[in-house]
Amino acid sequence: MTNAFVEKLRGFGPLSEQDDAALQAATTRARNYPRKHDLIREGDRPGPVFVMLKGWACRYKILPNGTRQVMAFMMPGDCCDLHINVLAYMDHGIQTITQATVATISHEEMTGMFDDHPKIAKAMYISQLVDEGTLRAWIVSMGRRSSIERVAHLMCELYLRARNVTACEEEQLVLPVTQALLADALGMTPVHINRVIKTLREAGAMMLSRGSLQIADPGKLVNIAGFDENYLHRRMRSVSA
């Protein structure tokens, strides 16, 4: 069975058979979780590194008035919080969006794997840098992009990231993100999100319905978003392949 975590790291640089075996062994402790399950909550003491093998999750923070801000979407192959153990408490939560299979790797095991397998360490650090680049792109969207540009940009990003996971070249793919979840990620109301998605559909750029995203006109969607995929560093994947 394909290990999404191994496949993602392999995209950031060549891994030996020993590297592959170490990653496979490190992710054997996996559990299945239902949707909307908190893997860890704000205020909890940091635990192991979470590795998404199947399903989607999100990072989120609850504000004092009860509203929620989603700060990242996690897909198969993604991991989180390499160095969070240096902090006393979590400053955000991580919750599954769909049914998910999640492996845990202790920080001691992760440190040992880095020491013994420098190629794994390099790939993991690159992965973390890509995550940080994605966060910067989100900050730019929240601060400077219009509502329609913001939605279009996120759809481009999620489409490319999800397509990397599924290795699918089709313009339609499963996107298990509700309009309410998109609203929490983009700082908009569900009503406004619905209105923008309708505008993008009427423009012939994309359609989003019942967990399915269809890119009707990739060029048009990219132009609306002003999207530049450089921050995802997908060129590195094609070079390493």
C-alpha positions, 0 to 999 in steps of 0.5 A: 500500500502506498504511504502518502507521507513517504511519497510526499517526502520523496518529492523533495529529494531522493530517498534510499531504501533504508530511508523508505524503510525507516519512514514506513516503520515510523508510521506503523502506529496509525489510528482511524478517526471520525470526522470533526475529531480533535487530534489536539486542542489549544491549551493541551500539552504538545504531543507527538508529530501527527502524520496524515495518511488518509483524509483531511484535517485543519488547524484552527483557533477559536476566538473569544466570541466563539468564531473560528479561524482555520489557518491551514488544511492538511491532506494525506502526506502532510505532517505537523509540529516538528518542533512544537514540543519546545513549547509548554502548550498548544496555541491552536487545535488540529481537527479532522475534516473527514474520516482520517487515518493518522500516524503519530511519531514521538519526538525522540523517534523523529530526532533519531531518524533525523540523525540516522537519515540526513536525507529524511531530515532535509526533506522534512525541513523543505516540507516545513518551509513549504508549509510556511510559504503557504501560510505567508500566501494566506496572510497576503490573501487575507490582507490584500486580495479581494473576496473573489481573488481570495476564493479563487486563489485558495481553490487553485492552491487546494486543487494543485495540492490535492492533485499532487496527492491523487496524481490525477490530471483531471480538472475535477476532484473530490474536495471535502471542504464545506462552504462554512469551512471555507468561510472560516479559512477566508475570513468571510461569511458562508453567505458571502462565500456562496455568492462568490462561488456563484460568481466564479461559476457564472464566469465559467471559471470553476464549480464547487458543489457537494464536495467536488471541485471542477475547474472549468477554465484553469487559465481564467481561474488563475487570472482571477486569483493572480495565482503563482504556484511558486510558494508550493515549490512543485518545480522541486518535485518535478526536478527530483522526479 
